[in-house]
């Protein structure tokens, strides 16, 4: 991973040259260039710089030294709108190594969000590369930017992306446990883990059933982190941690299995969001619950038609062993309810149907709480972290009814809306105290772009952090 580097505005000139960056809308380019030396005008003309969105010109002096950077913002947003600070994610990938300073923040854009966007854009996953990057790109933040908060958010997002990008042989249950334990130690949180057959005696039978076919060193486990003053409102974060999903006995085709290293993306996102909350010292009692399993194939793997127990006391008929994420989340959500949370957030790479509905970039969320939905949408807008509320449609609940158990994990085909029915399944186990929201994340960029390389992506958690900060701080 490349460190998401930003620096304080007090950084001195003795540390080396700091190159100014001029961010320009298309309608500002002509006047800007008219006021600049001829060599800048000439180089901009030679580069055909017109201020189009994402366009970058690295202008040298006549002597060949780096003089300044021109960055295009595109057309000015009309009717009271504003440009997206996250456009600055694209900048670091187009710059040579060095230190930069934004000459002036464009009107309507938050300098802190610009600094965060730049930091997010420096991310590279090079853990398995023989040779690393050619040097850091660092932005000197503007006066007044909360550098510690920007750094904490950027590092948390980088953690989530690293975890998702790591192959399953390097990011198994033990590695996720180690990461969670290290986060707990860093912030003074308590940490506990229940592993293997102890899951049965400790009341996590569904987690055990999904993960029991894995080899012993990759045994299933339930991770729990607790942090904060017990007098503060309880916020529970639940993350799906399937380190690899073969589909079980209902085995996936090879194409469907290729990206299943990312099926622990919910766990990565829950831990990253927890890290943001603890770094900001928000006045909450934080409970983080991460069930971690490998959905493997072996002689004792769960079978289609099996009926599983759950921590909630409800029985679940397994119609499809590839619908395993909701099974482990059922036990984790039940455990969350035992803490009587004011708010429960679960994050999971749960269904392909979510991508059919909204594609890879917009994250669907489900909650029966209209006020919470509004807060989540406001946080997402503030952080430019897109989400879309989807319905918990009552008409589809009967698709989860089983003839021999309390419910089943694969809905009847007539209901069709796979992401909706998955959310309805989880709602059966969600805490009834306070509010609950489920996010069906993708955790992946299928198409690379500057500042957004193909691979693991942190989705929705910046917006959720903004919501939590507004709601509790």
N, C-alpha and C positions, 0 to 999 in steps of 0.2 A: 504494500500500500504506500502511496505517496502521501506524506503528511499534508493535511489541509492547512496551509500556512497563511497566516495574516500577521501583521505586526502593528504595534502601537504607533500612533501619530507622532509621538515624541522621538521616534527613531532618528538618530543624528546622521548628518552627511558624512561623518567619518566612517560610517559603516559601508560606504560605497555609493555610487550614483543611484538615484531613484528616478525612474522614467515616468514622465507625466502621461496620463491617458485622458484623451478628450472623447467623451461619449456624445455623439451628435445625432439629432434627428435629421431626416433628409432636408427639411426646410431651413436648417441651420448651416448647412455645409458651405454654401456660397459665401455668406458673410464671414464665416469663420476663416476660410482660406484667404479671403481678400485681405484680412488683417495679419496674415502670417508671412514669414520670409519667402522669397521666391523659390528657394530650394524645396520648401514644404509644399507649396502650390504645385511645383513641377512634379514632385514625386507622387502626390495625390492624383494628379491628372494621368500620370504614367500608369498608375495602379487602377485607374478608372473608379476612384472612390466617390460614391454618391450618397453614402450614409444608409445604404440598404441594411436591413436587420442582419446582424452577425458579421457584417463586412469589417475586415481589419486591415489596416495599413501600418506597418512598422517603418517609420520614416527615419532615415539616417541623416546626419549632418553632411555637408560637403566633404568633410574629412573622413567620413565612414563610420563615425560613432553613432550609437543609437540616440536619436534626438527626442522622439515622442511617438505615441501610438494614437491612431484614429480608430474609433470603434463606432460602427453604425447601429443606430437604434430603430431604423425604419421610419415609417410614417408616424406622425404624431397622432396619438389616440384622441379622438374627438368626443364631443358631448359629455364632458366631465369625467371621462375615463382617464386611465393613466397607464403608462407602460409597465411592463413586468420586470421587476428587479432581477428575477431569475434569468433574464437574458444574459446577464453577466457570467453565468456558468460557462458559456461558450468561449469566453475570452482567454483563459489560461492556456487552453490547448492550441491557440493560434499565436502564442508569444514565445520568444526565446527565453531561456532561463534568465532570471533577474528579478529586481525589485521594482515595483510600480506603485504609483499613487494616482488616484482619480483626481483630475484637475478640479472638477466641480461635479457634484451630484446633479443629475438631470432633475428638472422640476417635477415634484410629486413622488420621487423615489426615495425610499428610506436608505440612508447610507449604511445602516447596519445590515439590511437585507442585501444590499449590493456586496458588502464584505462577505456575508455568508454565501451568496451565490458564487463569488470568486473562489472561496474556499472549497465549496462543493465541486467546482469545476476542476480543481487540481487533482482530484482522485484518480489514481491508477492502481490496478491490481497486478502487481508484478512479483508476487511471492514465489512463483515457480519459474521466473525468467532468469536466465543465466546472467543477464546484464540489466541493470536498472535504468531509470530515466536519466536524462542528461543534466539534471540539476533542478532545483526548485523554482517555481514562480511564486513570488510573494507579493501580496498587496499590503501597502501601508494604509491602515484604516484611517478614516476621517476623525477629526475631533468629536468626542462625545459618543463614539460607538462603544458599546459594552463588549469589549474584546473577549472577556471570559465567557460570556454567554454565547457569542458567535463561535468561539473555539469549541465549547462544549457541544453545541448542536452539530457542528461539522464533524467532530470526532465521533459522536454517536452514530451519525449517518454512515461514516466510513466503516465503523465497526459492523453495522448491519450489512453493508455491501460486502465487506471482507468475508463475513460468515456465509453469506449466500453464494459468493463466488467460489469458495473453497470446495474442492471435490469431497465426496462422501467419505473417502478413505482418510481424509485429513480433518473432517468435521463430523465426527460421530457423537454418540451420546456422551462419552467421557470428555470430549473436547468442549462441548456445550456446557457441561457441568463445570468444567474448569473456568471457562469464561465467566459464567454466572457467579461462581465463587469469588473470582478476582474482583468483579464489580462490587460484590457485597463487602469484601474486605476494604476496598478503596474508599467506600462511603460509610463504613461503620454499620452496615446492615447485618442482621442475623441471617443465617443461611442453613437450610436443611435439605436432605435428599433421601428419598426412599427408592431402593434399587431392587430389581429382579423379583424373586418370589415374595419378598417383603411387601411388595405392592398389594398382594392378596390379604395379608394380615392387617395392613394399614388402611385398607378400604379403597383401593384403586384398581378394581378388577378389570375395567375396560382398557385401561392403560396397559395392564399386564397382558391381556388377551391379544392386543394388537402387536406388542413387541416381543412376545415370548419366543418366537421362532428365530430370533437373531442369535448369533454366537454369544457366549457368556461375556466376553469383553465388550460387547455392544448391547448389553442387557438394557431393557427399558427402565426408565427412572422418572420420578416426579421431583422437580426442583421447586423450592419455595424460598423466596427472599422477603424479609420484612424490614421496613425502615420508617423512621419518623416517630413523632410524638403520638402516643396512643390516644391522646385527647383530641387529635385532629381528625377531620373526616377521612374515612377509609376509601382509598382508590385502589381497585384491583385490576391488574394487567395480566391477561392470559394470552399465551402464545403457543401456537401449534408447532411442535418440534419433531416432525418426521424427517429424520436425517437422510433417508432414501426410501422411495416408495416404488417397489416392484409392482404394486397392485395386489400383492399376495397371490393366493391361488387363482383369483380372477386376474391373471397376469396382464400387465400392459404390453402393447406392442413396442418394439424397439424405439420407434419414433416417439412414442408417448413417454418412454422411460428416460430419454436422453437428458432432460433437464430436471430430473427428480432429485438431484442434489439440492435444489432450491426449495424443497417441500418443508424445510425447517425455517422458511422465511418469517413465519409468524413469531417463532421464538426469537429470532434475531431482532425483529422489530420491537417486540415487547421489552427485550433487554436494552435496546438502544433508547427507547422512550423512557424507560426507568432511569437510565443514566442521565438523560436530560433533566428529569424531575429532581433527582437527587443532587445533581450539580447546581441547580438553581435553588435548592433548599426550599422548595415549595412547601407550604404548611399543610401537608397531608400525611396520613398514615398509609404508606405504600405497601401493597402486597403484590408480589410478582409470582405467578404460577406458570411453570413451563413443563408440560409433559413431553418427554423425549423418548422416541422409539425409532426402530427401523422396521418397516413393514416388509419383512423377509419371507422367504419360502423355505419351509422345512417340514419334517414329519408332524410337528405339533403346531403348525400354523392354524389359525382360525379358518373355518370352512364356511362356504355359502350355506345358509340354513341353520348355522349355529345360533343359539340364543345366549346372549351375554348378560351377566349382572352388571350393574353400575353402582357408583357410590350413592346415587340418589335413591336407590332401591327400585328403580324402574328396570324392567328387562327389555333387551334390544335384540330383535332378530336381525342377523347379518344377511342381507340380501345380496350384498356385493362387498367383497373384501377390499376393494379399491376405494370404498367410501369410509376410510379408516380415520381420517382426521377428526371428523365429528364425534367419533367414539372416544378418543382420548380427551377431546375438549369437554365432553359431557362430564367426565370425572373432575376435570380441573375447574369447570364452572360451578359444580356442586361444592367443591372445596372453597371456592371464592365466596359462595353464599354463606358459609359458616362464619365468615368474618363480618357479616352484615354491612357490606360496603355501601357507601353513598353513590358510588359510580363504579361500574365494571366495564372494561374495554377488552374485547377479545379480538385478536388479529390472527388470520390464517390464510395460507394459500390453499383455499378450500375447493373451489370448483372451476372447471373450464367454462361453465355456463356464464360466470361473471365476465369472462373475456369476450364471449359471444355478445353479451349485452352491451358492454361499455369499452371493450378493447383493452390494451395493456396499460394505458396511461391514466385512465380515470377509475378511481376505486369506489365500488359500491359499498354503502353502509346501511345497516338496518337497526332501527330502534323504534320502540313504541312511544318514545318520549319526544313530543314536538319541540319542547324548549331545548332539550339537549341537541336535537337535530339542528336547530337554528344556531346554537353555539358552535357546533362542529363545522357547519358551513361557513360561519364567520371566521373561525380560526383558519380554515382551509384557504379562504380568500386572502386573508392577511399574509399567509405564508406562501401563496401561489403553489399550493399543494393539492391538486384537484381531487375532489370526491363528489359522489352523487347519491342522494338518498333513494333507496329502493323500498318497495312495500312489503310488509309482513302480511301478505294477503291471506285472510282467514279461509277463503275458499279452497286453498290448497292443503290445509292441515290434514284433511282426511286421507290424503295421498300417503301419509306416514303411518297409517294404521296397519297393524299386523294382526293376522288371524290367531297367532299363538303367543304373542308377547305384547308388552305395553306399547311398543312402537318398533319401527324398522328403520334401518339406516339408508335404504335406497327407496325413494318415493315411487309410487306408481307412475308409469310412463305418461299417462294422460295429463298429469300436471305440468310436464315439460320444463317449467321454470326452475332449473336445477339450483341456481344460487339462492332463490327465494325459499325453496323447500329445505335447503341446508340450513338457512337462518332460522326457519321455523322449528327444525329439529333442535338446534342449539337453544332456542328460547324455552324449550321444555325444561332445561337444566339451569338456565340463567338465574341469578339472584333476583328475588322479588322485592328486596329492600333497595331503595334508591333507583338508579337508572342503569340501563344496560345498552351497549351498542356492540354490534358485530361488524367487522370490516373484512371483506373478502379480497385480500390483496393479491398482487401478481409477483412483486418483488424482483422484477426483471425488465430490462430494456431489450426487446428483440431486435431493435434497429438502432445502431449506434449513431451518435451525432457528437459534435464538438461539446465537451463538457458533460455529455451523457453517453459514455461508451457502452457498447452492448455488454450485457451481463447484469450482475446484481444491482438493484436500485432500492433506495429507501423511499417508501411511499406512504403518504398520509401522516407520518409521525411528526413532521414539523408542524402541520396543521393541528394535530391533536395536542402537541405541546403548547401551542399558542392558545388553544381552548382551555387547557388546564391552568395555564398561567393566568388567563383572564378570569376564570371561574373561582380559583382558590387564592390567588395572590392579591 
